[in-house]
Amino acid sequence: MASHYFYGTKLIPDMDLVEQFNDYRSRMNKQILDSDNLLLKRIFNLDTNAYSPGGALDLKSKELIGLTCSLVLRCDDCVKYHLGRCREVGFSTAEVHEAMGVATLIGGTIVIPHLRRAFEFWDALQKSDVSA
């Protein structure tokens, strides 16, 4: 299992990268929803429904839009989530890389650090049995 390094510091192995993200996201989403805040529940509901099947766009198109917008906005958690969904709906590595290239072109070089993490997470997803 490959390990990741940041300026010489050993980080987490590939499989743990995906599992750690999924565990944290699930735990915190539950905590947020358990707060019983109506506004937060509405926001989560709107987000869920935006990516539901149906409408003029198919699910793959919606996920690709979600991925590219998240990368341009530099939201690493959002990028990880949409990379997992892109894997689930059947995007190839070439398709994901091309979409991320377009997003980086639009977002500018400030996106490059997030692109690095996106590549790292996509590679971890490809080696993992779980999706984000």
Biotite code that builds the C-alpha atoms (Angstrom):
import biotite.structure as struc

atoms = struc.array([
    struc.Atom([0.000, 0.000, 0.000], chain_id="A", res_id=1, res_name="MET", atom_name="CA", element="C"),
    struc.Atom([1.448, 3.366, -1.052], chain_id="A", res_id=2, res_name="ALA", atom_name="CA", element="C"),
    struc.Atom([2.008, 6.104, 1.486], chain_id="A", res_id=3, res_name="SER", atom_name="CA", element="C"),
    struc.Atom([1.832, 9.802, 0.812], chain_id="A", res_id=4, res_name="HIS", atom_name="CA", element="C"),
    struc.Atom([4.371, 12.390, 1.890], chain_id="A", res_id=5, res_name="TYR", atom_name="CA", element="C"),
    struc.Atom([4.098, 16.135, 2.437], chain_id="A", res_id=6, res_name="PHE", atom_name="CA", element="C"),
    struc.Atom([7.453, 17.893, 2.678], chain_id="A", res_id=7, res_name="TYR", atom_name="CA", element="C"),
    struc.Atom([9.028, 14.684, 3.942], chain_id="A", res_id=8, res_name="GLY", atom_name="CA", element="C"),
    struc.Atom([6.274, 13.890, 6.470], chain_id="A", res_id=9, res_name="THR", atom_name="CA", element="C"),
    struc.Atom([4.564, 10.540, 5.999], chain_id="A", res_id=10, res_name="LYS", atom_name="CA", element="C"),
    struc.Atom([0.821, 10.895, 5.654], chain_id="A", res_id=11, res_name="LEU", atom_name="CA", element="C"),
    struc.Atom([-1.852, 8.207, 5.398], chain_id="A", res_id=12, res_name="ILE", atom_name="CA", element="C"),
    struc.Atom([-1.894, 5.199, 3.037], chain_id="A", res_id=13, res_name="PRO", atom_name="CA", element="C"),
    struc.Atom([-4.139, 5.202, -0.080], chain_id="A", res_id=14, res_name="ASP", atom_name="CA", element="C"),
    struc.Atom([-6.930, 3.077, 1.385], chain_id="A", res_id=15, res_name="MET", atom_name="CA", element="C"),
    struc.Atom([-7.017, 5.121, 4.562], chain_id="A", res_id=16, res_name="ASP", atom_name="CA", element="C"),
    struc.Atom([-7.263, 8.357, 2.575], chain_id="A", res_id=17, res_name="LEU", atom_name="CA", element="C"),
    struc.Atom([-10.678, 7.364, 1.191], chain_id="A", res_id=18, res_name="VAL", atom_name="CA", element="C"),
    struc.Atom([-11.902, 5.697, 4.360], chain_id="A", res_id=19, res_name="GLU", atom_name="CA", element="C"),
    struc.Atom([-10.821, 8.620, 6.538], chain_id="A", res_id=20, res_name="GLN", atom_name="CA", element="C"),
    struc.Atom([-12.689, 11.078, 4.314], chain_id="A", res_id=21, res_name="PHE", atom_name="CA", element="C"),
    struc.Atom([-15.832, 8.929, 4.241], chain_id="A", res_id=22, res_name="ASN", atom_name="CA", element="C"),
    struc.Atom([-15.824, 8.370, 8.002], chain_id="A", res_id=23, res_name="ASP", atom_name="CA", element="C"),
    struc.Atom([-15.283, 12.038, 8.813], chain_id="A", res_id=24, res_name="TYR", atom_name="CA", element="C"),
    struc.Atom([-17.901, 13.214, 6.306], chain_id="A", res_id=25, res_name="ARG", atom_name="CA", element="C"),
    struc.Atom([-20.516, 10.744, 7.576], chain_id="A", res_id=26, res_name="SER", atom_name="CA", element="C"),
    struc.Atom([-19.846, 11.540, 11.218], chain_id="A", res_id=27, res_name="ARG", atom_name="CA", element="C"),
    struc.Atom([-19.965, 15.288, 10.759], chain_id="A", res_id=28, res_name="MET", atom_name="CA", element="C"),
    struc.Atom([-23.010, 15.234, 8.460], chain_id="A", res_id=29, res_name="ASN", atom_name="CA", element="C"),
    struc.Atom([-24.851, 13.257, 11.127], chain_id="A", res_id=30, res_name="LYS", atom_name="CA", element="C"),
    struc.Atom([-23.808, 15.745, 13.799], chain_id="A", res_id=31, res_name="GLN", atom_name="CA", element="C"),
    struc.Atom([-24.953, 18.668, 11.650], chain_id="A", res_id=32, res_name="ILE", atom_name="CA", element="C"),
    struc.Atom([-28.308, 17.081, 10.809], chain_id="A", res_id=33, res_name="LEU", atom_name="CA", element="C"),
    struc.Atom([-28.819, 15.997, 14.426], chain_id="A", res_id=34, res_name="ASP", atom_name="CA", element="C"),
    struc.Atom([-28.592, 19.666, 15.429], chain_id="A", res_id=35, res_name="SER", atom_name="CA", element="C"),
    struc.Atom([-32.156, 19.864, 14.096], chain_id="A", res_id=36, res_name="ASP", atom_name="CA", element="C"),
    struc.Atom([-31.539, 23.250, 12.456], chain_id="A", res_id=37, res_name="ASN", atom_name="CA", element="C"),
    struc.Atom([-34.192, 23.826, 9.784], chain_id="A", res_id=38, res_name="LEU", atom_name="CA", element="C"),
    struc.Atom([-31.991, 26.019, 7.586], chain_id="A", res_id=39, res_name="LEU", atom_name="CA", element="C"),
    struc.Atom([-29.148, 23.477, 7.571], chain_id="A", res_id=40, res_name="LEU", atom_name="CA", element="C"),
    struc.Atom([-31.573, 20.643, 6.807], chain_id="A", res_id=41, res_name="LYS", atom_name="CA", element="C"),
    struc.Atom([-32.985, 22.627, 3.876], chain_id="A", res_id=42, res_name="ARG", atom_name="CA", element="C"),
    struc.Atom([-29.498, 23.292, 2.502], chain_id="A", res_id=43, res_name="ILE", atom_name="CA", element="C"),
    struc.Atom([-28.579, 19.593, 2.743], chain_id="A", res_id=44, res_name="PHE", atom_name="CA", element="C"),
    struc.Atom([-31.891, 18.651, 1.096], chain_id="A", res_id=45, res_name="ASN", atom_name="CA", element="C"),
    struc.Atom([-31.353, 21.102, -1.748], chain_id="A", res_id=46, res_name="LEU", atom_name="CA", element="C"),
    struc.Atom([-27.825, 19.764, -2.303], chain_id="A", res_id=47, res_name="ASP", atom_name="CA", element="C"),
    struc.Atom([-29.067, 16.164, -2.351], chain_id="A", res_id=48, res_name="THR", atom_name="CA", element="C"),
    struc.Atom([-31.903, 16.949, -4.758], chain_id="A", res_id=49, res_name="ASN", atom_name="CA", element="C"),
    struc.Atom([-29.666, 18.916, -7.138], chain_id="A", res_id=50, res_name="ALA", atom_name="CA", element="C"),
    struc.Atom([-27.770, 15.700, -7.914], chain_id="A", res_id=51, res_name="TYR", atom_name="CA", element="C"),
    struc.Atom([-30.810, 13.426, -8.107], chain_id="A", res_id=52, res_name="SER", atom_name="CA", element="C"),
    struc.Atom([-31.680, 11.630, -11.337], chain_id="A", res_id=53, res_name="PRO", atom_name="CA", element="C"),
    struc.Atom([-34.170, 13.442, -13.519], chain_id="A", res_id=54, res_name="GLY", atom_name="CA", element="C"),
    struc.Atom([-34.255, 16.841, -15.078], chain_id="A", res_id=55, res_name="GLY", atom_name="CA", element="C"),
    struc.Atom([-32.688, 18.002, -18.311], chain_id="A", res_id=56, res_name="ALA", atom_name="CA", element="C"),
    struc.Atom([-29.198, 16.791, -17.333], chain_id="A", res_id=57, res_name="LEU", atom_name="CA", element="C"),
    struc.Atom([-28.256, 13.188, -16.727], chain_id="A", res_id=58, res_name="ASP", atom_name="CA", element="C"),
    struc.Atom([-26.530, 12.159, -13.505], chain_id="A", res_id=59, res_name="LEU", atom_name="CA", element="C"),
    struc.Atom([-23.068, 11.914, -15.102], chain_id="A", res_id=60, res_name="LYS", atom_name="CA", element="C"),
    struc.Atom([-23.312, 15.483, -16.395], chain_id="A", res_id=61, res_name="SER", atom_name="CA", element="C"),
    struc.Atom([-24.398, 16.761, -12.986], chain_id="A", res_id=62, res_name="LYS", atom_name="CA", element="C"),
    struc.Atom([-21.485, 15.027, -11.256], chain_id="A", res_id=63, res_name="GLU", atom_name="CA", element="C"),
    struc.Atom([-18.976, 16.352, -13.765], chain_id="A", res_id=64, res_name="LEU", atom_name="CA", element="C"),
    struc.Atom([-20.331, 19.870, -13.238], chain_id="A", res_id=65, res_name="ILE", atom_name="CA", element="C"),
    struc.Atom([-20.117, 19.335, -9.470], chain_id="A", res_id=66, res_name="GLY", atom_name="CA", element="C"),
    struc.Atom([-16.508, 18.170, -9.744], chain_id="A", res_id=67, res_name="LEU", atom_name="CA", element="C"),
    struc.Atom([-15.340, 20.994, -11.970], chain_id="A", res_id=68, res_name="THR", atom_name="CA", element="C"),
    struc.Atom([-17.141, 23.718, -10.006], chain_id="A", res_id=69, res_name="CYS", atom_name="CA", element="C"),
    struc.Atom([-15.746, 22.327, -6.750], chain_id="A", res_id=70, res_name="SER", atom_name="CA", element="C"),
    struc.Atom([-12.237, 22.377, -8.148], chain_id="A", res_id=71, res_name="LEU", atom_name="CA", element="C"),
    struc.Atom([-12.592, 25.963, -9.422], chain_id="A", res_id=72, res_name="VAL", atom_name="CA", element="C"),
    struc.Atom([-13.985, 26.982, -5.999], chain_id="A", res_id=73, res_name="LEU", atom_name="CA", element="C"),
    struc.Atom([-11.064, 25.126, -4.340], chain_id="A", res_id=74, res_name="ARG", atom_name="CA", element="C"),
    struc.Atom([-13.221, 23.042, -2.005], chain_id="A", res_id=75, res_name="CYS", atom_name="CA", element="C"),
    struc.Atom([-11.122, 19.917, -1.330], chain_id="A", res_id=76, res_name="ASP", atom_name="CA", element="C"),
    struc.Atom([-13.921, 18.085, 0.523], chain_id="A", res_id=77, res_name="ASP", atom_name="CA", element="C"),
    struc.Atom([-16.336, 18.825, -2.326], chain_id="A", res_id=78, res_name="CYS", atom_name="CA", element="C"),
    struc.Atom([-13.783, 17.642, -4.890], chain_id="A", res_id=79, res_name="VAL", atom_name="CA", element="C"),
    struc.Atom([-13.268, 14.382, -2.966], chain_id="A", res_id=80, res_name="LYS", atom_name="CA", element="C"),
    struc.Atom([-17.006, 13.795, -2.725], chain_id="A", res_id=81, res_name="TYR", atom_name="CA", element="C"),
    struc.Atom([-17.548, 14.404, -6.452], chain_id="A", res_id=82, res_name="HIS", atom_name="CA", element="C"),
    struc.Atom([-14.549, 12.272, -7.404], chain_id="A", res_id=83, res_name="LEU", atom_name="CA", element="C"),
    struc.Atom([-16.155, 9.417, -5.487], chain_id="A", res_id=84, res_name="GLY", atom_name="CA", element="C"),
    struc.Atom([-19.454, 10.000, -7.255], chain_id="A", res_id=85, res_name="ARG", atom_name="CA", element="C"),
    struc.Atom([-17.665, 10.230, -10.626], chain_id="A", res_id=86, res_name="CYS", atom_name="CA", element="C"),
    struc.Atom([-16.149, 6.834, -9.926], chain_id="A", res_id=87, res_name="ARG", atom_name="CA", element="C"),
    struc.Atom([-19.560, 5.433, -8.938], chain_id="A", res_id=88, res_name="GLU", atom_name="CA", element="C"),
    struc.Atom([-21.261, 6.647, -12.130], chain_id="A", res_id=89, res_name="VAL", atom_name="CA", element="C"),
    struc.Atom([-18.504, 5.228, -14.319], chain_id="A", res_id=90, res_name="GLY", atom_name="CA", element="C"),
    struc.Atom([-16.164, 8.003, -15.426], chain_id="A", res_id=91, res_name="PHE", atom_name="CA", element="C"),
    struc.Atom([-12.782, 6.894, -16.692], chain_id="A", res_id=92, res_name="SER", atom_name="CA", element="C"),
    struc.Atom([-9.525, 8.330, -15.436], chain_id="A", res_id=93, res_name="THR", atom_name="CA", element="C"),
    struc.Atom([-9.021, 10.071, -18.786], chain_id="A", res_id=94, res_name="ALA", atom_name="CA", element="C"),
    struc.Atom([-12.440, 11.754, -18.532], chain_id="A", res_id=95, res_name="GLU", atom_name="CA", element="C"),
    struc.Atom([-11.832, 12.895, -14.957], chain_id="A", res_id=96, res_name="VAL", atom_name="CA", element="C"),
    struc.Atom([-8.368, 14.214, -15.804], chain_id="A", res_id=97, res_name="HIS", atom_name="CA", element="C"),
    struc.Atom([-9.692, 16.137, -18.803], chain_id="A", res_id=98, res_name="GLU", atom_name="CA", element="C"),
    struc.Atom([-12.497, 17.689, -16.744], chain_id="A", res_id=99, res_name="ALA", atom_name="CA", element="C"),
    struc.Atom([-10.022, 18.677, -14.045], chain_id="A", res_id=100, res_name="MET", atom_name="CA", element="C"),
    struc.Atom([-7.792, 20.193, -16.735], chain_id="A", res_id=101, res_name="GLY", atom_name="CA", element="C"),
    struc.Atom([-10.658, 22.388, -17.939], chain_id="A", res_id=102, res_name="VAL", atom_name="CA", element="C"),
    struc.Atom([-11.438, 23.374, -14.338], chain_id="A", res_id=103, res_name="ALA", atom_name="CA", element="C"),
    struc.Atom([-7.807, 24.322, -13.733], chain_id="A", res_id=104, res_name="THR", atom_name="CA", element="C"),
    struc.Atom([-7.750, 26.377, -16.922], chain_id="A", res_id=105, res_name="LEU", atom_name="CA", element="C"),
    struc.Atom([-10.863, 28.259, -15.795], chain_id="A", res_id=106, res_name="ILE", atom_name="CA", element="C"),
    struc.Atom([-9.776, 28.590, -12.157], chain_id="A", res_id=107, res_name="GLY", atom_name="CA", element="C"),
    struc.Atom([-6.170, 29.517, -12.892], chain_id="A", res_id=108, res_name="GLY", atom_name="CA", element="C"),
    struc.Atom([-2.924, 28.365, -11.367], chain_id="A", res_id=109, res_name="THR", atom_name="CA", element="C"),
    struc.Atom([-4.256, 28.926, -7.837], chain_id="A", res_id=110, res_name="ILE", atom_name="CA", element="C"),
    struc.Atom([-6.198, 25.674, -8.391], chain_id="A", res_id=111, res_name="VAL", atom_name="CA", element="C"),
    struc.Atom([-3.021, 23.607, -8.884], chain_id="A", res_id=112, res_name="ILE", atom_name="CA", element="C"),
    struc.Atom([-2.520, 22.675, -5.184], chain_id="A", res_id=113, res_name="PRO", atom_name="CA", element="C"),
    struc.Atom([-6.123, 21.417, -5.120], chain_id="A", res_id=114, res_name="HIS", atom_name="CA", element="C"),
    struc.Atom([-5.548, 19.606, -8.411], chain_id="A", res_id=115, res_name="LEU", atom_name="CA", element="C"),
    struc.Atom([-2.638, 17.755, -6.791], chain_id="A", res_id=116, res_name="ARG", atom_name="CA", element="C"),
    struc.Atom([-4.870, 16.581, -3.951], chain_id="A", res_id=117, res_name="ARG", atom_name="CA", element="C"),
    struc.Atom([-7.592, 15.666, -6.441], chain_id="A", res_id=118, res_name="ALA", atom_name="CA", element="C"),
    struc.Atom([-5.164, 13.491, -8.426], chain_id="A", res_id=119, res_name="PHE", atom_name="CA", element="C"),
    struc.Atom([-3.999, 11.870, -5.198], chain_id="A", res_id=120, res_name="GLU", atom_name="CA", element="C"),
    struc.Atom([-7.563, 11.128, -4.089], chain_id="A", res_id=121, res_name="PHE", atom_name="CA", element="C"),
    struc.Atom([-8.627, 9.799, -7.513], chain_id="A", res_id=122, res_name="TRP", atom_name="CA", element="C"),
    struc.Atom([-5.627, 7.439, -7.473], chain_id="A", res_id=123, res_name="ASP", atom_name="CA", element="C"),
    struc.Atom([-6.597, 6.279, -3.976], chain_id="A", res_id=124, res_name="ALA", atom_name="CA", element="C"),
    struc.Atom([-10.178, 5.697, -5.130], chain_id="A", res_id=125, res_name="LEU", atom_name="CA", element="C"),
    struc.Atom([-8.947, 3.606, -8.046], chain_id="A", res_id=126, res_name="GLN", atom_name="CA", element="C"),
    struc.Atom([-7.014, 1.379, -5.622], chain_id="A", res_id=127, res_name="LYS", atom_name="CA", element="C"),
    struc.Atom([-9.841, 1.213, -3.080], chain_id="A", res_id=128, res_name="SER", atom_name="CA", element="C"),
    struc.Atom([-12.911, -0.987, -2.782], chain_id="A", res_id=129, res_name="ASP", atom_name="CA", element="C"),
    struc.Atom([-14.957, 1.942, -1.476], chain_id="A", res_id=130, res_name="VAL", atom_name="CA", element="C"),
    struc.Atom([-16.134, 5.208, -3.049], chain_id="A", res_id=131, res_name="SER", atom_name="CA", element="C"),
    struc.Atom([-16.319, 8.607, -1.425], chain_id="A", res_id=132, res_name="ALA", atom_name="CA", element="C"),
])
